[in-house]
């Protein structure tokens, strides 16, 4: 099938979906969203998330946590399944203590972990979640 230029609207932005619907949300709205512990205290925010290229499944939410004003902040990959969206808080909740997060897999700004099967199995194993 060939798509011709005449099939596109003059302003493609007029035809793109909204950033949020009842069941979906745009990635740019997830990044920066607050993350809370089980008591409702803010512990960090979603720095980004990692998507498996072939399936499109979100494998990790990378939580920015710790430090002060970005100094000493670390990035903690969490299995997406350990996050629960809370409409009242307007953010994600993790049922983990700050100590459990601090002791979990993490990396510093400028470090680039290799998000491969071995790394993924370790992350998921730490959170006692089956690796997909």
C-alpha atoms as one frame of an Amber mdcrd trajectory, in Angstrom:
protein
   0.000   0.000   0.000   1.346   3.401  -0.940   0.415   6.451   1.075   0.451
   9.719  -0.787   1.093  13.151   0.668  -2.504  14.129  -0.043  -3.685  11.591
   2.562  -1.944  13.492   5.395  -3.584  16.522   6.975  -1.884  19.867   6.445
  -1.123  20.008  10.171  -0.437  16.451  11.363  -0.794  17.651  14.963  -4.504
  18.131  14.308  -4.880  14.381  13.747  -2.645  12.955  16.475  -4.329  11.348
  19.498  -4.579  13.216  22.747  -1.907  12.705  25.367  -4.229  10.788  27.651
  -7.380   8.744  27.295  -9.239   6.568  29.756  -6.855   3.642  29.116  -3.689
   5.106  27.597  -1.159   7.808  28.353   1.612   9.370  26.277   5.179   8.602
  27.322   5.991  12.280  27.881   3.241  12.430  30.501   4.612   9.393  32.365
   8.166  10.733  32.545   8.376  13.067  35.516   5.287  11.621  37.217   5.652
  11.431  41.004   6.176   8.078  42.704   4.916   7.525  46.252   5.485   4.879
  48.885   2.611   2.918  50.416   1.933   5.646  52.990   1.528   8.319  50.302
   4.896  10.031  50.841   6.598  11.153  47.634   9.843   9.243  47.151  10.861
  10.178  43.626   9.643  10.374  40.058   9.606   8.336  36.881  12.796   9.305
  35.061  11.919   7.224  32.015  10.796   3.758  31.112  12.258   0.995  29.023
  10.192  -0.682  26.314  10.988  -4.075  24.830  11.507  -3.279  21.143   9.758
  -6.246  19.606   6.720  -6.695  21.849   6.230  -3.063  22.826   5.859  -4.170
  26.446   7.102  -1.769  29.126   9.682  -3.748  31.084  10.986  -1.150  33.520
  10.000   2.139  35.017  13.216   3.894  35.956  12.640   5.636  39.273  14.793
   8.670  40.086  15.248   8.426  43.832  17.482   9.822  46.567  19.854  12.713
  46.612  19.042  16.371  46.963  18.216  18.709  44.072  19.434  16.049  41.660
  22.808  15.659  43.402  23.408  12.047  44.386  20.191  10.950  42.721  20.239
   7.342  41.562  18.142   5.531  39.001  16.313   2.401  40.064  14.807   0.184
  37.356  11.585  -1.335  38.644   9.453  -3.959  36.952   6.470  -2.036  35.599
   4.187  -4.435  37.456   5.316  -3.172  40.893   3.834   0.257  40.129   0.180
   1.048  40.652  -1.347   4.282  39.413  -3.277   6.187  42.083  -5.721   8.705
  40.633  -6.088  10.595  43.934  -2.338  11.130  44.214  -1.916  11.671  40.486
   1.113   9.408  40.498   2.414   5.893  40.908   2.622   3.992  44.186   5.174
   1.313  45.020   4.610  -0.922  48.011   8.292  -0.905  48.912  10.182   0.782
  51.707  12.820   3.389  50.872  15.426   0.947  52.248  14.259  -1.809  49.908
  14.567   0.635  46.989  17.963   1.937  48.147  19.314  -1.615  48.356  17.852
  -2.657  45.012  19.479  -2.530  41.593  20.419   1.021  40.650  22.860   3.114
  38.707  24.174   6.677  38.797  23.898   9.414  36.185  26.400   8.681  33.447
  26.424   4.930  34.082  24.822   2.820  31.408  23.650  -0.590  32.564  23.191
  -3.221  29.899  19.467  -3.935  29.920  19.810  -7.525  28.738  18.267 -10.829
  29.898  20.772 -11.313  32.728  20.305  -7.784  34.056  16.531  -8.059  33.710
  16.399 -11.365  35.551  18.382  -9.773  38.398  16.089  -6.735  38.603  12.923
  -8.793  38.466  14.383 -11.344  40.902  15.196  -8.653  43.464  11.539  -7.560
  43.408  10.347 -11.194  43.443   8.564 -10.736  40.125   8.700 -13.210  37.204
  10.819 -11.915  34.321   8.768 -11.871  31.110
